[in-house]
Structure formats: C-alpha cells, structure tokens
Amino acid sequence: MARFGDYLLVRRLGEGAHGRSYLAEPPLRLGVSDEYVVLKVLHRDVTEDEFARATAHLTSIASVLSPYLARPLDVLRVDRSMGIVTEHVAGGSLDAPSRPIGRRDVMQAVADAALGAHALHEAGIAHANITPSNILLGTRCAKLADASLLAVLDPGRTTAGTRAGDSVDLTDPALLLGAEPSRASDVWSLGATLHRMLTGQSLFGVVPDVGETEALRHVIVAPARLGPSLSPAEARVIADCVSDDPVERPLTAEALASRLRSLLLAA
C-alpha cells in the first residue's frame, strides 16, 4: 500500500476542489483508538510559511469542541505536499451516504451541520466550504468537516477552480465578488446545500462546466430559483438562507438549525 508520511493509505475516498481524500491507518504517535482516519492531500504545493499558517488555523479549529464538528487530528508536510487528518465517520457524507437516506435525514444532517458551523462562528471562524461532501453522517449526529484553508493559503481568492465535482454554486455569490467569509455566507451555503439535497438541483440551474470564468459568471449573474418539489415551509427556510441581503438571512446558523428541527417536529 502507498504511504503519505507515516500514514498507510487504504483506499481513495474521493476528490474535490482542494484535494484528494483517503481512508488511512493512523500511526501510533497519533494516540487515537480508531482503526482508520481520513487523510486529505491538497492538490497544490505548500511552502513552509503557508504550512505554518495552515497549521495555526487548523489548531484553532481543533480547539472548538462540538459533537457536530469532525475535528482535525493532525497536519503534516511531505516534501511540498500537505496532508490534513480528521476522524473517520463511517456513515459517509450527504452526497455519498453509506445507506439510503430520506428527506428527514437530510434536514436533520443540515441542522446538525448548522450547529457545527455555529460553534465555529462563536470562536470567530467562518467555515467557508460547506457542501454535501463535507457533512458527514455519524451514528448519533452529522458532523461538519473540512473548513476551508483557502483564505490562509491564497489570501483574496475565494474559489479553487470549477472542474467536475466542484461546488461553486454552493458558495455565496458575495464571496465570489470579494466579500470576506462570514456567518451569513456560511448560512447561505447551508441553504444552498439543503436545496441541492432536497431537490437534486442547483439554485442556479445547470452551471457551465467549460471553465472557471464561465461558471463564476453564471452563478454571479443568474438569479437563484427554488425547485418546485419543495414544500412551502422548506422553500421559506431556504429562501431566507439565500436572500441577497445578508440581514434577511437567519441571524445565526444556530437559528437555522432551530427552524429545521421545528419543521421536523411538525412533519
């Protein structure tokens, strides 16, 4: 089997805009009882200064204690490649669950992810990378994983390309226009993620897959449209999340979680 540093790579889990993820066996030095962890190797090379900034950022995230967060366990640099290690959640993710899931499962998972985002927000951290693949399905609750390092590694850049599998349409258009990641932008992404999972569609229809510029232009210019399969209550929550005016969005991710749980109780 291949290795990355002192981690044994068992199998490839998937690939996103920022890196490739593997199921890996952890070294004894990590001191965890879990048989497996997830190791994400970034696509880009990382300098020593960038690695130091990224390590500090990940340490801040790891210090936020919440059952709704998949905490970083380790970070390492091999040659110029950087790997980020997090706990392995056996239930898969919203976009690749290990078992069939229904609408209630989706809403509960997004509510849990919202509470994870709220915990980060209370610590002064914006996640800035909320997608179905980063909402992991645990046995007791869902966990939000893989907070973005983009602002640390590429200051001023809000996307990392739009090749197949990327999720530019899950990013608040305000970020694409240069705004800083915030509570409001994370709430936007939670709403867009919920919409995609409940309808199977993007808020912006078919996003062009012919290059970064065209995809970004489409998302920035096209109006967000809610899918017709949503119930009126679901549509109201998502519309509030993706409002053009951040002031009209739920004030906190915690408030969004509360609204989703109220919908589940009323169903």
C-alpha positions in Angstrom: 0.0 0.0 0.0 1.0 3.6 -0.6 2.0 5.9 2.2 1.9 9.6 3.0 4.4 10.3 5.7 3.8 7.7 8.4 0.1 7.1 7.3 -0.8 4.0 5.4 -3.3 4.8 2.6 -6.0 2.1 2.5 -8.2 3.4 -0.3 -9.2 6.6 -2.1 -12.4 8.1 -0.8 -12.9 11.0 -3.3 -11.6 14.2 -4.8 -12.8 17.8 -4.5 -11.7 21.3 -5.5 -8.9 21.4 -2.9 -7.6 17.9 -2.5 -7.9 14.2 -2.7 -9.1 12.2 0.4 -8.0 8.8 1.5 -9.0 6.3 4.2 -5.8 5.8 6.1 -4.4 3.8 9.0 -3.0 6.2 11.7 0.5 5.9 13.2 0.8 5.0 16.9 2.1 8.5 17.6 -1.4 10.0 16.9 -2.7 8.2 20.0 -6.2 7.5 18.7 -8.2 4.3 19.2 -9.9 4.5 15.8 -8.8 1.9 13.2 -9.0 4.5 10.4 -8.8 8.2 9.8 -9.3 10.4 6.8 -6.3 12.0 5.2 -6.8 14.7 2.7 -3.8 15.6 0.5 -4.1 19.1 -1.0 -3.7 19.5 -4.8 -1.3 22.3 -4.5 2.3 22.6 -3.2 2.7 24.4 0.2 5.6 26.4 1.3 7.0 26.3 4.9 5.3 29.7 5.7 2.0 28.5 4.3 2.2 25.3 6.2 2.8 27.2 9.4 -0.2 29.4 8.8 -2.4 26.5 7.9 -1.3 24.6 11.0 -2.2 27.5 13.2 -5.6 27.8 11.5 -6.3 24.1 11.9 -5.2 24.2 15.6 -7.8 26.9 16.1 -10.5 24.8 14.5 -9.4 21.7 16.6 -9.8 23.7 19.8 -13.5 24.2 19.1 -15.3 21.4 21.0 -18.6 20.4 19.5 -20.1 17.0 18.7 -21.2 18.5 15.4 -17.7 19.0 14.1 -15.2 16.5 12.7 -12.1 17.8 14.4 -8.7 17.9 12.7 -6.3 15.4 14.3 -3.0 16.0 12.6 -1.4 18.0 9.8 1.8 17.1 8.0 4.0 18.1 5.1 5.8 15.6 2.9 8.2 17.2 0.5 6.0 20.1 -0.5 2.6 18.3 -0.2 0.3 19.0 2.7 -1.9 16.4 4.4 -4.8 17.1 6.8 -6.0 14.3 9.0 -9.6 14.1 10.5 -11.6 11.5 12.2 -13.3 8.9 10.0 -17.1 8.9 10.1 -18.3 5.6 8.8 -21.8 6.7 7.6 -20.3 8.6 4.6 -21.5 12.0 3.7 -24.6 13.7 2.4 -23.5 13.3 -1.2 -22.2 9.7 -0.7 -24.1 8.1 2.2 -23.3 4.5 3.2 -27.0 3.8 3.3 -30.1 5.2 1.7 -31.3 8.5 3.3 -34.6 10.4 3.0 -35.7 14.0 3.3 -35.9 13.9 7.1 -32.3 12.5 7.3 -31.2 15.4 5.0 -32.9 18.0 7.1 -31.5 16.6 10.3 -28.0 16.4 8.9 -28.1 20.0 7.7 -29.4 21.1 11.1 -26.5 19.3 12.8 -24.0 20.9 10.4 -25.6 24.3 11.2 -24.8 23.7 14.9 -21.2 22.8 13.9 -21.0 26.0 11.9 -22.4 28.0 14.8 -19.7 26.6 17.2 -17.0 27.7 14.7 -18.7 31.1 14.4 -18.7 31.6 18.1 -15.0 31.1 18.1 -14.6 33.7 15.3 -14.1 31.2 12.5 -16.1 31.0 9.2 -16.2 27.6 7.6 -16.4 28.8 4.0 -16.5 25.3 2.5 -20.0 23.9 3.3 -21.0 21.3 0.8 -22.8 17.9 0.9 -19.5 16.1 0.8 -18.4 18.0 4.0 -21.4 17.0 6.0 -20.6 13.6 7.4 -23.2 11.2 8.7 -22.3 9.8 12.2 -24.2 7.3 14.3 -25.5 9.9 16.7 -25.4 13.1 14.7 -23.9 14.6 11.5 -20.6 16.3 11.6 -19.3 19.3 9.7 -15.8 18.7 8.3 -13.1 20.3 6.1 -13.2 24.0 6.9 -11.6 25.9 4.1 -7.9 26.8 4.2 -8.3 28.9 1.0 -8.1 32.3 2.9 -5.0 31.1 4.6 -3.2 29.7 1.6 -4.5 32.0 -1.1 -5.5 35.4 0.5 -8.1 37.2 -1.6 -9.0 34.1 -3.6 -12.4 32.5 -3.0 -12.5 29.6 -5.4 -10.1 26.9 -6.4 -11.3 26.0 -9.9 -14.5 24.6 -11.2 -13.6 21.3 -12.7 -16.0 18.4 -12.3 -17.1 17.8 -8.7 -16.6 21.3 -7.5 -19.4 23.3 -5.9 -19.1 26.9 -7.0 -22.9 27.1 -6.9 -22.8 26.4 -3.2 -20.7 29.4 -2.5 -22.4 32.7 -1.5 -22.1 34.9 -4.7 -21.0 37.8 -2.4 -17.8 35.8 -1.7 -17.2 35.3 -5.4 -17.4 39.1 -5.7 -14.7 39.6 -3.0 -16.6 39.7 0.3 -15.0 38.0 3.4 -16.3 34.7 4.6 -18.8 35.2 7.5 -21.7 33.8 9.5 -24.0 35.0 6.7 -22.0 33.4 3.9 -22.0 30.0 5.8 -25.8 30.3 6.3 -26.1 30.9 2.5 -24.1 27.7 1.8 -26.2 25.7 4.3 -29.3 26.8 2.5 -27.9 26.0 -1.0 -26.7 22.6 0.3 -30.2 21.8 1.7 -31.8 22.9 -1.6 -29.5 20.6 -3.7 -30.1 17.6 -1.4 -33.9 18.1 -1.3 -34.4 18.8 -5.0 -31.4 17.3 -6.7 -30.9 20.6 -8.4 -28.6 23.7 -8.2 -30.2 27.0 -7.2 -28.7 28.3 -10.5 -29.9 25.6 -12.9 -27.1 24.0 -15.0 -23.8 25.6 -14.2 -21.4 25.6 -17.3 -18.6 23.1 -17.0 -16.3 24.8 -19.5 -14.0 26.7 -17.2 -13.8 28.7 -14.0 -14.7 32.1 -15.6 -17.9 30.9 -17.2 -19.1 29.0 -14.1 -18.4 32.1 -11.9 -20.2 34.4 -14.3 -23.2 32.1 -14.4 -23.5 31.9 -10.6 -23.0 35.7 -10.1 -25.4 36.7 -12.8 -28.2 34.1 -12.7 -31.0 34.6 -10.2 -31.4 31.9 -7.6 -34.6 29.9 -8.2 -36.1 27.4 -5.8 -37.1 23.9 -7.1 -40.8 23.2 -7.4 -40.6 20.0 -5.3 -40.0 21.9 -2.1 -42.8 22.2 0.4 -43.9 25.8 1.3 -42.1 25.5 4.7 -38.9 24.1 3.2 -39.0 26.9 0.5 -39.3 29.6 3.1 -36.3 28.4 5.1 -34.1 28.1 2.1 -35.3 31.4 0.6 -34.3 33.1 3.9 -30.9 31.5 3.8 -30.0 32.6 0.3 -31.5 36.0 0.4 -29.4 38.6 -1.5 -29.5 40.7 1.7 -27.5 39.1 4.5 -29.6 41.0 7.0 -32.6 39.0 5.9 -30.9 35.6 6.5 -31.4 33.8 9.8 -29.2 35.7 12.2 -27.1 32.6 13.1 -26.6 29.1 12.0 -28.0 28.1 15.3 -31.3 29.8 14.4 -31.3 27.9 11.1 -30.8 24.6 13.0 -33.8 25.5 15.3 -36.0 26.2 12.3 -35.1 23.0 10.6 -35.8 21.0 13.8 -39.1 22.7 14.2 -40.0 21.6 10.6 -39.1 18.0 11.5 -41.2 18.1 14.7 -44.2 19.5 12.7 -44.0 16.9 10.0 
